[in-house]
């Protein structure tokens, strides 16, 4: 069976101390071009926090490799079966705790094939009560994610792949852009030039809101990416957190 991931930033419910998720509401695969990230750029490889966690924690590495081994050679029907069983368990956990049903695809890893992209889309459609979101550099597979009302799709953009990302958005306007640069201002300039809008700054990345509290993770409290409300900007050079 596929294993879900705990991610403090995306947590849909936290413990009373406000420092740990109570429900695993993300899914992960091993990062890197040799595994699930065919669209990886040198920019994302340099700053990839997920890859660092894989190297630092053997348990994390074992979990993502377990998921990879189950999916990488599976057919579409088997993929849908595995993903659907995992999400059904997630829904059950949420129902038991009366937690919001939000789920992030790929806290680590990415879409690695057309078959997998199709299986993801079909799984999302099977659970309309769940709001899913995903960031991806696998631009060639977003066509399979169209017309899924409960899935917010973000193209992960940086200086190396921005031309391809903007071209993809021209073809598939349903996607949003998640722009990573070494400053929020550079992302703003690029988005303004392409879309005419500056995009929103990720408030957790800018240290304007906490990573997690007793009410849940930053993504739950913000909701911009979860519900695909706006293009978003991230900075690899993180400012110091503002004092309360």
VOBA-1610 file (N, C-alpha, C; in pm, whole numbers, padded with zeros to 5 digits, always signed):
BEGIN
Unk+00083-00120+00000Unk+00000+00000+00000Unk+00087+00125+00000Unk+00044+00227-00072Unk+00118+00353-00073Unk+00113+00421+00063Unk+00218+00494+00094Unk+00228+00560+00224Unk+00220+00711+00207Unk+00138+00773+00292Unk+00125+00918+00291Unk+00238+00983+00371Unk+00250+01115+00354Unk+00357+01192+00414Unk+00300+01296+00510Unk+00370+01320+00619Unk+00338+01432+00708Unk+00418+01554+00663Unk+00351+01665+00650Unk+00416+01790+00608Unk+00357+01902+00694Unk+00439+01964+00775Unk+00388+02066+00868Unk+00324+02183+00794Unk+00382+02224+00684Unk+00329+02340+00613Unk+00190+02315+00557Unk+00163+02195+00511Unk+00034+02164+00450Unk-00068+02105+00547Unk-00030+02085+00672Unk-00112+02012+00769Unk-00256+02065+00774Unk-00351+01974+00763Unk-00491+02013+00774Unk-00543+02007+00916Unk-00462+01953+01007Unk-00494+01950+01150Unk-00366+01928+01227Unk-00350+02000+01339Unk-00228+01991+01418Unk-00259+01952+01561Unk-00154+01913+01632Unk-00169+01879+01773Unk-00191+02006+01857Unk-00222+01988+01985Unk-00255+02103+02070Unk-00136+02196+02090Unk-00015+02143+02078Unk+00104+02227+02090Unk+00129+02309+01963Unk+00063+02271+01855Unk+00079+02344+01731Unk+00213+02326+01665Unk+00272+02206+01680Unk+00405+02185+01621Unk+00415+02058+01537Unk+00306+01985+01521Unk+00310+01861+01443Unk+00173+01829+01383Unk+00170+01775+01260Unk+00042+01736+01199Unk-00018+01615+01271Unk-00151+01608+01270Unk-00221+01491+01323Unk-00264+01396+01212Unk-00268+01446+01090Unk-00311+01366+00975Unk-00208+01380+00863Unk-00172+01271+00802Unk-00081+01275+00688Unk-00160+01313+00563Unk-00140+01433+00515Unk-00221+01482+00403Unk-00137+01524+00282Unk-00031+01449+00258Unk+00052+01472+00139Unk+00105+01338+00090Unk+00155+01340-00034Unk+00210+01219-00095Unk+00345+01253-00154Unk+00440+01161-00143Unk+00576+01188-00188Unk+00636+01072-00268Unk+00722+01110-00361Unk+00803+01017-00439Unk+00947+01066-00433Unk+01044+00982-00467Unk+01184+01027-00463Unk+01210+01135-00568Unk+01285+01237-00528Unk+01314+01348-00618Unk+01431+01315-00709Unk+01451+01400-00811Unk+01564+01384-00901Unk+01524+01329-01037Unk+01600+01365-01139Unk+01570+01321-01275Unk+01578+01169-01291Unk+01659+01105-01208Unk+01670+00960-01219Unk+01550+00889-01157Unk+01466+00964-01089Unk+01346+00907-01027Unk+01221+00974-01085Unk+01152+01056-01007Unk+01020+01103-01049Unk+01017+01245-01102Unk+01131+01308-01125Unk+01134+01450-01164Unk+01198+01471-01301Unk+01131+01432-01409Unk+01190+01449-01541Unk+01210+01595-01580Unk+01132+01685-01520Unk+01143+01826-01553Unk+01228+01907-01458Unk+01308+01839-01376Unk+01392+01911-01280Unk+01487+02005-01352Unk+01509+02122-01293Unk+01605+02218-01347Unk+01723+02228-01250Unk+01831+02289-01297Unk+01945+02306-01208Unk+01910+02397-01092Unk+01816+02490-01115Unk+01772+02580-01007Unk+01703+02501-00897Unk+01606+02418-00934Unk+01533+02344-00830Unk+01621+02239-00765Unk+01713+02181-00839Unk+01803+02082-00780Unk+01894+02145-00675Unk+01926+02272-00695Unk+02013+02342-00600Unk+01943+02370-00468Unk+01813+02402-00475Unk+01741+02444-00354Unk+01645+02337-00301Unk+01641+02221-00362Unk+01541+02118-00327Unk+01551+02074-00182Unk+01454+02117-00102Unk+01452+02079+00039Unk+01415+01932+00056Unk+01330+01882-00034Unk+01285+01743-00023Unk+01401+01647-00043Unk+01485+01677-00143Unk+01602+01592-00165Unk+01696+01593-00047Unk+01708+01708+00019Unk+01793+01717+00137Unk+01738+01630+00249Unk+01606+01629+00265Unk+01545+01545+00368Unk+01567+01397+00338Unk+01559+01360+00210Unk+01584+01220+00173Unk+01725+01177+00214Unk+01821+01265+00192Unk+01960+01231+00225Unk+01985+01233+00375Unk+01912+01318+00445Unk+01936+01335+00588Unk+01866+01229+00673Unk+01748+01185+00628Unk+01668+01093+00709Unk+01642+00962+00634Unk+01701+00852+00677Unk+01681+00724+00610Unk+01534+00682+00602Unk+01455+00716+00704Unk+01314+00679+00704Unk+01238+00749+00592Unk+01273+00873+00566Unk+01211+00947+00456Unk+01249+00883+00323Unk+01374+00851+00308Unk+01421+00787+00185Unk+01351+00653+00163Unk+01336+00577+00268Unk+01270+00446+00257Unk+01125+00462+00216Unk+01056+00563+00270Unk+00915+00584+00238Unk+00897+00619+00090Unk+00975+00715+00041Unk+00955+00757-00098Unk+00995+00647-00197Unk+01097+00570-00162Unk+01137+00458-00249Unk+01031+00349-00248Unk+00967+00328-00135Unk+00856+00231-00126Unk+00746+00270-00224Unk+00706+00398-00221Unk+00601+00445-00312Unk+00645+00434-00458Unk+00769+00467-00484Unk+00825+00460-00619Unk+00823+00318-00673Unk+00862+00224-00590Unk+00866+00085-00633Unk+00727+00032-00668Unk+00625+00082-00598Unk+00489+00036-00626Unk+00432+00098-00754Unk+00472+00220-00784Unk+00408+00292-00894Unk+00484+00290-01026Unk+00616+00284-01022Unk+00694+00313-01142Unk+00670+00214-01256Unk+00635+00091-01226Unk+00609-00007-01331Unk+00464-00052-01335Unk+00378+00012-01255Unk+00238-00028-01251Unk+00163+00023-01374Unk+00062-00050-01416Unk-00026-00003-01522Unk-00123+00100-01469Unk-00199+00163-01558Unk-00290+00270-01517Unk-00392+00222-01415Unk-00453+00107-01440Unk-00555+00057-01348Unk-00497+00032-01209Unk-00377-00024-01205Unk-00314-00050-01076Unk-00278+00080-01005Unk-00229+00178-01081Unk-00199+00308-01022Unk-00323+00370-00958Unk-00433+00368-01033Unk-00558+00425-00981Unk-00602+00352-00855Unk-00588+00220-00857Unk-00625+00141-00738Unk-00541+00181-00617Unk-00411+00190-00636Unk-00321+00224-00525Unk-00346+00365-00473Unk-00357+00460-00564Unk-00380+00599-00523Unk-00516+00615-00456Unk-00617+00549-00508Unk-00752+00560-00453Unk-00761+00500-00313Unk-00695+00388-00291Unk-00694+00329-00157Unk-00628+00424-00057Unk-00520+00488-00100Unk-00451+00581-00011Unk-00541+00701+00023Unk-00608+00758-00076Unk-00694+00873-00051Unk-00817+00833+00030Unk-00868+00713+00009Unk-00981+00666+00089Unk-00943+00660+00237Unk-00822+00616+00266Unk-00774+00614+00405Unk-00760+00756+00459Unk-00713+00847+00375Unk-00702+00987+00416Unk-00840+01044+00450Unk-00937+01021+00365Unk-01073+01069+00389Unk-01128+01012+00519Unk-01102+00884+00545Unk-01147+00822+00669Unk-01084+00890+00791Unk-00955+00920+00783Unk-00888+00989+00893Unk-00949+01127+00916Unk-00979+01197+00809Unk-01039+01330+00821Unk-01178+01322+00883Unk-01257+01224+00840Unk-01391+01209+00894Unk-01388+01180+01044Unk-01293+01100+01087Unk-01283+01065+01229Unk-01252+01187+01315Unk-01177+01282+01260Unk-01133+01399+01336Unk-01205+01528+01293Unk-01299+01518+01200Unk-01369+01635+01147Unk-01270+01739+01095Unk-01175+01692+01018Unk-01069+01777+00964Unk-01100+01818+00820Unk-01052+01935+00779Unk-01070+01976+00639Unk-01000+01878+00545Unk-01065+01848+00435Unk-01011+01750+00341Unk-00931+01822+00232Unk-00806+01855+00263Unk-00714+01912+00164Unk-00593+01820+00154Unk-00543+01801+00033Unk-00437+01703+00012Unk-00341+01752-00095Unk-00212+01750-00062Unk-00110+01792-00157Unk-00043+01673-00224Unk-00043+01675-00356Unk+00037+01579-00431Unk+00181+01628-00435Unk+00271+01542-00392Unk+00416+01559-00409Unk+00477+01668-00321Unk+00478+01641-00192Unk+00564+01719-00103Unk+00709+01691-00142Unk+00730+01580-00208Unk+00859+01538-00263Unk+00828+01466-00394Unk+00907+01494-00498Unk+00887+01425-00625Unk+00793+01499-00719Unk+00755+01433-00828Unk+00676+01499-00933Unk+00606+01394-01019Unk+00538+01442-01122Unk+00470+01355-01218Unk+00574+01296-01313Unk+00583+01166-01317Unk+00692+01102-01391Unk+00650+01037-01522Unk+00519+01031-01551Unk+00475+00971-01677Unk+00333+01016-01709Unk+00295+00998-01836Unk+00159+01031-01878Unk+00058+00941-01807Unk+00093+00815-01791Unk+00003+00721-01724Unk-00023+00762-01580Unk+00083+00805-01514Unk+00070+00848-01375Unk-00014+00975-01365Unk+00007+01069-01459Unk-00073+01192-01460Unk-00221+01159-01476Unk-00251+01068-01565Unk-00390+01027-01587Unk-00448+00964-01461Unk-00369+00879-01396Unk-00415+00813-01274Unk-00441+00913-01162Unk-00355+01015-01151Unk-00378+01120-01052Unk-00511+01191-01076Unk-00534+01228-01201Unk-00657+01299-01235Unk-00780+01215-01204Unk-00777+01088-01242Unk-00891+01000-01217Unk-00914+00981-01068Unk-00807+00974-00991Unk-00820+00960-00846Unk-00885+01084-00786Unk-00843+01202-00830Unk-00904+01326-00780Unk-01053+01329-00810Unk-01091+01287-00929Unk-01233+01287-00967Unk-01315+01192-00881Unk-01251+01085-00834Unk-01321+00986-00752Unk-01354+01040-00614Unk-01281+01144-00571Unk-01301+01200-00437Unk-01329+01350-00447Unk-01448+01387-00495Unk-01480+01530-00515Unk-01487+01609-00385Unk-01498+01540-00273Unk-01503+01609-00144Unk-01367+01654-00095Unk-01261+01611-00163Unk-01124+01648-00128Unk-01075+01757-00223Unk-01012+01861-00166Unk-00946+01963-00249Unk-00798+01929-00259Unk-00753+01900-00380Unk-00614+01863-00406Unk-00540+01982-00467Unk-00408+01986-00446Unk-00325+02079-00522Unk-00189+02018-00549Unk-00125+02070-00655Unk+00000+02012-00701Unk+00086+02121-00765Unk+00217+02112-00743Unk+00315+02193-00816Unk+00393+02096-00904Unk+00419+02136-01028Unk+00489+02043-01117Unk+00579+02114-01217Unk+00693+02053-01243Unk+00779+02094-01353Unk+00765+01998-01472Unk+00677+01903-01461Unk+00651+01809-01571Unk+00543+01869-01662Unk+00579+01975-01732Unk+00482+02052-01807Unk+00412+01970-01916Unk+00481+01872-01970Unk+00424+01793-02079Unk+00307+01706-02038Unk+00284+01694-01908Unk+00177+01606-01860Unk+00056+01680-01805Unk+00059+01814-01805Unk-00054+01886-01744Unk-00182+01872-01826Unk-00170+01833-01952Unk-00290+01812-02034Unk-00382+01708-01972Unk-00325+01615-01896Unk-00405+01510-01834Unk-00476+01559-01707Unk-00440+01678-01660Unk-00495+01730-01536Unk-00604+01835-01560Unk-00641+01854-01684Unk-00744+01953-01718Unk-00882+01900-01682Unk-00973+01991-01654Unk-01112+01957-01624Unk-01126+01869-01500Unk-01043+01897-01400Unk-01056+01831-01270Unk-01086+01943-01169Unk-01213+01967-01138Unk-01251+02086-01062Unk-01195+02094-00921Unk-01160+01981-00862Unk-01108+01982-00724Unk-00957+01966-00719Unk-00888+02002-00829Unk-00742+01997-00834Unk-00687+02131-00883Unk-00606+02196-00799Unk-00538+02318-00837Unk-00399+02281-00888Unk-00367+02325-01009Unk-00241+02287-01074Unk-00151+02410-01087Unk-00032+02401-01033Unk+00067+02508-01043Unk+00190+02460-01119Unk+00231+02536-01219Unk+00358+02510-01286Unk+00469+02571-01201Unk+00567+02491-01164Unk+00681+02540-01087Unk+00781+02604-01183Unk+00797+02733-01170Unk+00872+02812-01269Unk+00998+02870-01207Unk+01106+02872-01283Unk+01227+02943-01244Unk+01290+03000-01370Unk+01404+03064-01358Unk+01467+03130-01472Unk+01504+03034-01584Unk+01522+02908-01550Unk+01566+02809-01648Unk+01452+02757-01734Unk+01332+02751-01679Unk+01221+02690-01753Unk+01104+02786-01776Unk+01124+02917-01751Unk+01011+03008-01757Unk+00952+03020-01897Unk+01033+03013-02000Unk+00980+03021-02136Unk+00886+02904-02164Unk+00927+02784-02123Unk+00843+02666-02141Unk+00717+02675-02056Unk+00730+02728-01935Unk+00614+02741-01847Unk+00512+02838-01903Unk+00559+02954-01950Unk+00467+03053-02005Unk+00400+02999-02131Unk+00474+02924-02211Unk+00415+02864-02329Unk+00309+02762-02294Unk+00335+02685-02189Unk+00237+02585-02143Unk+00110+02652-02094Unk+00126+02761-02021Unk+00007+02833-01971Unk-00074+02892-02086Unk-00008+02935-02192Unk-00081+02985-02308Unk-00172+02878-02366Unk-00123+02753-02365Unk-00201+02642-02418Unk-00306+02593-02319Unk-00269+02592-02191Unk-00357+02542-02086Unk-00378+02651-01982Unk-00468+02745-02008Unk-00486+02859-01918Unk-00541+02824-01780Unk-00583+02700-01759Unk-00634+02662-01628Unk-00523+02653-01523Unk-00397+02643-01566Unk-00289+02629-01469Unk-00253+02764-01409Unk-00196+02760-01290Unk-00140+02878-01225Unk+00013+02867-01229Unk+00080+02977-01198Unk+00225+02981-01198Unk+00278+02997-01057Unk+00378+02916-01021Unk+00448+02928-00893Unk+00592+02962-00927Unk+00629+03090-00913Unk+00758+03138-00961Unk+00860+03142-00849Unk+00971+03072-00868Unk+01081+03071-00772Unk+01199+03150-00827Unk+01246+03246-00749Unk+01367+03320-00784Unk+01440+03352-00655Unk+01551+03423-00663Unk+01626+03452-00541Unk+01574+03576-00469Unk+01466+03634-00522Unk+01399+03744-00452Unk+01254+03750-00498Unk+01167+03798-00414Unk+01027+03813-00453Unk+01012+03916-00565Unk+01098+04016-00566Unk+01089+04122-00666Unk+01116+04069-00806Unk+01213+03979-00821Unk+01242+03922-00953Unk+01124+03841-01005Unk+01060+03767-00916Unk+00941+03693-00956Unk+00829+03786-00998Unk+00815+03895-00926Unk+00712+03994-00960Unk+00735+04051-01099Unk+00859+04086-01129Unk+00892+04143-01259Unk+00860+04044-01372Unk+00896+03918-01352Unk+00873+03817-01456Unk+00723+03794-01477Unk+00647+03786-01369Unk+00503+03763-01381Unk+00432+03883-01441Unk+00472+04003-01402Unk+00412+04123-01459Unk+00434+04129-01609Unk+00555+04097-01650Unk+00588+04101-01792Unk+00508+04000-01872Unk+00479+03884-01812Unk+00410+03778-01883Unk+00259+03786-01871Unk+00209+03814-01751Unk+00065+03805-01725Unk-00001+03940-01698Unk+00079+04041-01669Unk+00023+04171-01634Unk-00017+04181-01488Unk+00004+04074-01413Unk-00027+04073-01271Unk+00096+04029-01192Unk+00115+04081-01069Unk+00238+04053-00995Unk+00241+03917-00927Unk+00124+03854-00912Unk+00120+03731-00833Unk+00129+03762-00686Unk+00095+03666-00605Unk+00099+03684-00459Unk+00227+03626-00402Unk+00275+03685-00296Unk+00390+03632-00224Unk+00343+03522-00130Unk+00411+03409-00130Unk+00378+03304-00032Unk+00403+03361+00107Unk+00299+03376+00190Unk+00318+03441+00319Unk+00404+03362+00417Unk+00406+03229+00403Unk+00492+03151+00492Unk+00637+03164+00449Unk+00663+03159+00318Unk+00798+03176+00267Unk+00855+03313+00306Unk+00768+03414+00310Unk+00809+03548+00350Unk+00812+03566+00502Unk+00780+03461+00576Unk+00780+03463+00723Unk+00676+03559+00780Unk+00566+03574+00707Unk+00458+03660+00755Unk+00358+03583+00839Unk+00353+03451+00819Unk+00268+03365+00900Unk+00351+03244+00942Unk+00316+03179+01052Unk+00396+03064+01099Unk+00378+02941+01012Unk+00478+02855+01016Unk+00474+02730+00940Unk+00357+02643+00983Unk+00334+02637+01114Unk+00225+02556+01168Unk+00185+02613+01304Unk+00057+02604+01335Unk+00004+02641+01467Unk-00093+02532+01510Unk-00156+02552+01624Unk-00255+02455+01671Unk-00375+02446+01577Unk-00390+02544+01487Unk-00501+02543+01392Unk-00466+02474+01260Unk-00340+02435+01243Unk-00299+02367+01121Unk-00184+02437+01054Unk-00149+02390+00934Unk-00034+02442+00863Unk-00061+02573+00791Unk+00046+02633+00743Unk+00037+02762+00675Unk-00050+02756+00549Unk-00042+02644+00476Unk-00121+02634+00353Unk-00271+02632+00383Unk-00310+02573+00494Unk-00450+02572+00533Unk-00497+02712+00567Unk-00417+02786+00643Unk-00458+02921+00685Unk-00455+03020+00570Unk-00364+02999+00473Unk-00353+03089+00358Unk-00456+03055+00251Unk-00449+02935+00198Unk-00546+02886+00101Unk-00524+02929-00042Unk-00426+03015-00070Unk-00406+03063-00207Unk-00378+02949-00305Unk-00279+02867-00273Unk-00244+02757-00363Unk-00343+02642-00355Unk-00391+02617-00234Unk-00484+02504-00214Unk-00602+02516-00309Unk-00654+02638-00322Unk-00772+02659-00405Unk-00741+02731-00536Unk-00612+02743-00569Unk-00573+02800-00697Unk-00620+02943-00718Unk-00610+03026-00615Unk-00666+03161-00622Unk-00580+03259-00701Unk-00449+03235-00707Unk-00361+03333-00771Unk-00228+03268-00807Unk-00156+03329-00901Unk-00017+03292-00920Unk+00058+03327-00791Unk+00168+03257-00767Unk+00236+03271-00638Unk+00386+03290-00661Unk+00450+03364-00569Unk+00593+03387-00578Unk+00664+03329-00456Unk+00776+03262-00481Unk+00861+03209-00376Unk+01001+03267-00392Unk+01072+03282-00280Unk+01209+03331-00284Unk+01301+03227-00220Unk+01412+03198-00289Unk+01509+03102-00234Unk+01593+03166-00123Unk+01598+03297-00120Unk+01666+03369-00014Unk+01561+03420+00083Unk+01544+03345+00191Unk+01432+03369+00282Unk+01467+03480+00381Unk+01380+03579+00395Unk+01404+03684+00494Unk+01385+03632+00635Unk+01434+03708+00732Unk+01414+03672+00871Unk+01266+03688+00907Unk+01218+03597+00995Unk+01078+03602+01033Unk+01050+03729+01114Unk+00939+03795+01080Unk+00902+03916+01152Unk+00858+03883+01295Unk+00896+03967+01388Unk+00859+03947+01527Unk+00712+03980+01546Unk+00650+03906+01638Unk+00506+03928+01664Unk+00487+04059+01738
//
